[in-house]
Amino acid sequence: MSFKDTLESGKFVVTAEVGPPKGTDIATMKHDMEILKGKLDAVNVTDNQSAVMRICSLAVCKLALEHGLEPILQMTCRDRNRIALQSDLLGASVLGIRNVLCMTGDHVSAGDHKSARPVYDIESVQLLQVVNALNNGKDMAGNDMKGATSFFQGAVVTPESNPIEPQLMKFEKKVKAGANFFQTQAIYNIDNFKEFMKFARKFPVKIMAGLVVLKSAGMANFLNNFVPGIKVPQELIDEMKAAGKEKALDTGLNITARHIRQLKEEKICDGVHIMAIGMEDKVPIILERAGLL
Amino acid sequence: MIISKKKDRGKLLQTLDRYDSFYLIGCSECASLCGTGNDEALKEMAEDLKAKGKTVTGMIVPKTGCQTLGTKVELKKDKDALDKTDAIVVMSCGAGTQSAVEIYPDKAVYPSNDTMFLGNMTRFQMFDERCTLCGECVLDMTGGICPVTNCPKGLLNGPCGGTKDGNCEVSAEIKCAWVRIYERQKRLGELDKMTEILPPKDWSAKQAPHKLYTRGDAAEGDRKDKK
């Protein structure tokens, strides 16, 4: 069953992330794909994440298809103008890619080509509208196309954003612009997330909670201090500390598995999106401990 | 006003080294307020050139350097000094520099400044960029705060996920434009405007080089409107 059909059937879905490497050596990535095959409903392929130059998302999505994984093409507006975005979307469509995640994209100042000219010709809300237009056989300028796309489009939201109100207003715009599903920025506080879900449930969209695996207490502190929109509660940091260096990663995997279990059992949201960040091969362990394999 | 800053003096003097004599042109408007093209700045430049063994044949701070015709009239008064010089150093913005190029097509003209942005002077010689001259103003929809300029991504429909405690992901010194817009529209009771999706910008409105004639006898409008 396709990712779209599974999500719409009401089944609790699981996606994870593959970050394309910098360079042409894709051995590790292929290995990760083999490990993830058959265990996920879809796999996100990031688009030059953190504005660091890597293999393009489109090519890796095609590789994912070839490895039996259903890809979600992450598309940011940072590096391409409206012509390139639409052109890549058409290209993705003919290659058999059916899911697209529309994002604005981290600013180039976060990445490894800081002198680059950021594009942002359009942004996430408008990109969602563009995907709608392409699905209806028209390009963004209103021209008729020979053959339409049939994308299932998603967007992102940051439930821990502070202040939250403007973020929620943007969430509503994304729904209005045609987002079918949302994958959230990493969440660690399930009670806070429940509050967000009270709001999100008012809209006819599917919500997948974003989960980033903690590797150490230091990483948790780093996320709190430097990554916008992520808040790791003190009790989780304490739990990581108590585990000690040896058991830290194992504890991080347990925490993620525990959160998945709670989100699913209490029917808090429609699925989870696991961001293992370099530890894609550990995703099956998480799923096993969460009782999903 | 147009904000300019002085180029690295050492590198500039190196570039100018191929000439022996110079005439300096400042500007009494923006460049004077920036301290890059006022009397003081010109005198300092003259000293630096003299210290390198160069001759300064004259200098002037015209009223408005980018007003080509007016500047041409002012420069006429200094015709001898200008005739004698090898090169002209313009100490204003890029527009002022190109006024001089137009007035003296056969003389070498060099800029002493980098032209930065259209800015507001918030305190003496402290400048903030507020407008990017996008050609299609959205301030009516954004509580009078420009997201095209104040948001490094120029987002038109709300904050990105990078906003942290009301600050921007690019720098904690930048307040998130969309948090500011939200707060202001809330105060004004105009939050409904934040629910409206703003369409993609028509960047052709920013298509350089612009031309705009609005004078009665020569009114032609913007080049773009004529297509």
Interface residues (C-beta under 8 A of the other chain):
Chain A: R78 R82 T104 D106 H107 S109 A110 P118 Y120 D121 I122 E123 S124 V125 Q126 Q129 M140 V156 V157 T158 S161 N162 P163 E165 P166 Q167 M169 K170 E172 K173 K176 A177 Q185 P228 G229
Chain B: P152 K153 G154 L155 L156 N157 G158 P159 C160 G161 G162 T163 K164 D165 G166 E169 V170 S171 W178 V179 I181 Y182 L191 M194 T195 I197 P199 P200 K201 W203
